[in-house]
């Protein structure tokens, strides 16, 4: 399993609709956050190892109505505090 984060810039007034559509229709989308700055949304996705990142972004995320631009970040290792 590989993790990617995709920043999405949306058409004006469409960010919440894009976020809802991503979470509801794309199985690989784990979480979507509204963010400040150059992009409107930060999307966390988990992809099977055999899935091509480029094809996933182009064929799923960029095709969501209201998406104008994307910026993809590949994650390598997660560090977290043990909550046990």
JOGI-V648281 format. One record per residue. N is the residue number from 1. OMEGA is omega in whole degrees, 0 to 359 (* if undefined). Layout:
BEGIN
{{N	OMEGA} {N	OMEGA}}
END
This chain:
BEGIN
{{1	176} {2	182} {3	173} {4	172} {5	180} {6	174} {7	181} {8	173} {9	185} {10	172} {11	181} {12	177} {13	185} {14	188} {15	182} {16	177} {17	177} {18	180} {19	179} {20	180} {21	180} {22	182} {23	185} {24	189} {25	183} {26	185} {27	185} {28	180} {29	180} {30	184} {31	173} {32	179} {33	168} {34	185} {35	175} {36	177} {37	186} {38	181} {39	184} {40	185} {41	172} {42	184} {43	177} {44	183} {45	174} {46	182} {47	172} {48	182} {49	184} {50	181} {51	179} {52	183} {53	181} {54	179} {55	179} {56	182} {57	183} {58	187} {59	182} {60	186} {61	182} {62	179} {63	177} {64	179} {65	178} {66	179} {67	180} {68	186} {69	177} {70	175} {71	187} {72	178} {73	176} {74	178} {75	183} {76	183} {77	178} {78	175} {79	179} {80	178} {81	178} {82	184} {83	184} {84	*}}
END
